[in-house]
Amino acid sequence: MKLKDKTAIVTGAARGIGKEIALALANEGANIAICDIDKAALEQVKSEIEALGRKCLIAVVDVGKSGSCEDMVNKSLDKFSRIDILINNAGITRDALLMRMKEEDWDAVLTVNLKGAFNFTKAVCRTMIKQRYGKIVNIASIIGIMGNAGQANYAASKAGLIGLTKSSAKELALRGINVNAVAPGFIQTLMTDKLTDEQRVAMLKLIPLGSLGKPKNVADLVLFLVSDASSYITGEVIKVDGGMVM
Ligand code: NAI
């Protein structure tokens, strides 16, 4: 087990990619603190993590609220004494063409997807600096690299997350902390279930490997980025998109 006795925080872990990452980390031996806004679903993930023999802390946290993020980090420290890994995964979409995009939808997406990652990175970094050890992985998107009509808010949030990744990687490198981003393409989750059949067919034509990705494809890359096998990698943005953007 590559992550025995390590502690990880995963945000937005009640379902989809976040849940898959939390279970993958637990499977490698890590104890896990997970947060989300969906308490019932968090309870279910907790029981799956405990069934693997790991400890699990759950917290209902809106990642856009800095105080709640700090509280969760403090509770995780009380329970586990250290925080080795942070996965900033919580994310939302509120799609509309720019001309029709409501200010509140711009603000909501930027707050969850970008400020949420800032809140948690800031809250864990003192502990990671003291430990002289930390792995932070931000779940960005290929949309943050290539843009997308109807997703100006989402693209801006994910491009911002890439900027946050590179800046925090530079600030924290000499403190023993690696910060990287993963940029998934189209992965089968509730987020992409919203696509129409027409959109899905159009999307598949753009993917050389010929299928949508699975949450496990993202979790496998995250496992590599939090392991010692990637210790000389920081500030990187790695796509997991079936070859869609090259
Ligand atoms: P999802 O919608 O299935 O899961 C997102 C989770 O975040 C949910 O459990 C939700 O309750 C939680 N969440 C939402 N707002 C929150 C808040 N304010 N505070 C805490 N938790 C909150 O989405 P999925 O597909 O699992 O996405 C996970 C991440 O991967 C997101 O950051 C998303 O942008 C990114 N991503 C997903 C892709 C896809 O094709 N599914 C592609 C590229 C990136």
Boltz pocket constraint, residues with backbone or C-beta under 6 A from the ligand:
constraints:
  - pocket:
      binder: B
      contacts: [[A, 11], [A, 12], [A, 13], [A, 14], [A, 15], [A, 16], [A, 17], [A, 18], [A, 35], [A, 36], [A, 37], [A, 38], [A, 61], [A, 62], [A, 63], [A, 64], [A, 88], [A, 89], [A, 90], [A, 91], [A, 92], [A, 112], [A, 139], [A, 140], [A, 141], [A, 142], [A, 183], [A, 184], [A, 185], [A, 186], [A, 187], [A, 188], [A, 189], [A, 190], [A, 191], [A, 192]]
      max_distance: 6.0
